[in-house]
Amino acid sequence: MPKKQTYADLGDACATAHAMDVIGDRWSMVIARELLLGPRRFADLASAVVGITPAVLTSRLRAMRETGVVEQARLDDLGQTRVYRLTEWGQGLEDVMRSLGHWAQRSPGFPVPEGSMTPDGVIVAMRTMAPYATMAEWDDGPVRIAIELHDERRPAAGVRRYRLRWDADGFELTEGADDAPAATVSGDSSVWAGVVFAGAPTNAVGIEGDRRAVERVAAAYAAIA
């Protein structure tokens, strides 16, 4: 099979063209999305990147390593598990996703009919759209909620846990459990996406604790123009 020509091969010196050479194929940005929250095993990525084959995932990860977007590492666990993670430069793709996500909100083809989202995909979307989401007021104080999501399409993947802390000074949404949240959200990741981004009622997911805290978050995202 002949080597695919890049923009660089064609003599295009534009930085945007170079970015497309690095990350512009069908799968690379989705792989990067699944790595934004932390390192992932090959099996995690193969499960989360819906539709990709192991051979294509191997090829894309190799290319992303060669271009400096992704690197391999070993976890500090008993099995020294091998994982993939974004490099410091690769982490900068979150800014790109933020701009792309806001731009895509205005697409005539969005939202995608009958579309689904992985747990990490929903959380990354919340992070990338957060600058455009505004809490109406802070009279009720800061928001601190735990989010526990599973993907009904992939029950073997189990539950992923995240913590959201949002106050007048900043927004933080990261992977990991919260030991003292005001509320805990639990449910299917696509259903939670519907609550946050499509105006579905909050009772579509399980909520323990302060329901008002969850409603405030949903209302803030619903206000995105």
Buried (B, 14 or more C-beta within 10 A) or exposed (E): EEEEEBBEEEEEEEEEBBEBBBBBBEBBBBBBBBBBBEBBEBEBBBBBBBEBEEEBBEBBBEBBBEBEBBBEEEEEEEEEEEBBBBBEEBBEBBEBBBEEBBEEBEEEEEEEEEEBBBBBBBBBBBBBBBEBBEBEEEEEEBBBBBBBBBBEEBEEBEEBBBBBBBEEEEBEBEBEEBEEBBBBBBBBBBBBBBBBBEEBEBEEBEBEBBBEBBBBBBBBBEEBE
